[in-house]
Amino acid sequence: MLRRAQVGVILVSPKSVELAKHNTALRFVECFEPEPHQKAYYPTLCAFELLPDPEAFFTIQPIKGFSTFEP
């Protein structure tokens, strides 16, 4: 779903980094510390790139929305 929504980067908390590193669809980029004078929800966030997969094509067809079903 993230690929279909054209998401390129996801941010995770440091406690989720090891789990995310085992996901073959993600590539670790870097962890970022907040500026010392900034108040932050997480003290550190880690970025992962969502890797493309040409074989993982699927469509999402909403049941309700702004238009009718289209080919």
C-alpha positions as CSV (number, residue, x, y, z in Angstrom):
1,M,0.0,0.0,0.0
2,L,2.8,2.4,0.7
3,R,4.2,1.9,-2.8
4,R,0.8,2.5,-4.3
5,A,0.5,5.7,-2.3
6,Q,4.0,6.7,-3.7
7,V,5.6,6.9,-0.3
8,G,9.4,7.0,-0.7
9,V,10.7,7.4,2.9
10,I,9.3,6.2,6.2
11,L,10.4,7.3,9.7
12,V,10.4,4.9,12.6
13,S,11.3,5.2,16.3
14,P,14.7,3.7,17.3
15,K,13.1,0.8,19.0
16,S,11.6,-0.3,15.6
17,V,14.9,-0.1,13.7
18,E,16.0,-3.7,14.1
19,L,12.6,-5.0,13.0
20,A,12.6,-2.6,9.9
21,K,16.1,-3.7,9.0
22,H,14.8,-7.2,8.5
23,N,12.2,-6.0,6.0
24,T,13.6,-6.6,2.5
25,A,11.3,-3.8,1.1
26,L,13.2,-1.2,3.2
27,R,16.7,0.2,3.0
28,F,18.1,1.9,6.1
29,V,19.2,5.5,5.4
30,E,20.1,7.3,8.7
31,C,19.0,8.2,12.2
32,F,18.5,11.8,13.0
33,E,18.8,13.5,16.3
34,P,16.7,16.6,17.0
35,E,18.3,20.0,17.5
36,P,19.3,20.5,21.1
37,H,17.0,23.5,21.7
38,Q,14.0,21.8,20.0
39,K,11.3,19.8,21.9
40,A,10.6,16.6,20.1
41,Y,8.1,13.8,20.4
42,Y,10.8,11.3,19.7
43,P,14.4,12.1,20.7
44,T,15.6,10.2,17.6
45,L,13.9,9.2,14.3
46,C,15.4,6.8,11.8
47,A,14.7,7.0,8.0
48,F,14.1,4.0,5.7
49,E,13.7,4.2,1.9
50,L,10.9,2.1,0.5
51,L,12.5,0.2,-2.4
52,P,10.6,-0.2,-5.7
53,D,9.3,-3.6,-6.6
54,P,8.0,-3.8,-10.2
55,E,6.3,-7.2,-9.5
56,A,4.2,-5.8,-6.6
57,F,1.5,-4.1,-8.7
58,F,-2.0,-4.0,-7.3
59,T,-4.8,-1.6,-7.4
60,I,-7.0,-0.2,-4.7
61,Q,-10.6,0.3,-5.7
62,P,-12.6,2.3,-3.2
63,I,-16.3,1.3,-2.6
64,K,-17.3,4.9,-2.0
65,G,-15.6,8.0,-3.3
66,F,-15.7,11.1,-5.5
67,S,-16.3,9.2,-8.8
68,T,-17.7,6.0,-10.3
69,F,-15.7,2.9,-11.0
70,E,-13.3,3.3,-13.9
71,P,-11.2,0.8,-16.0
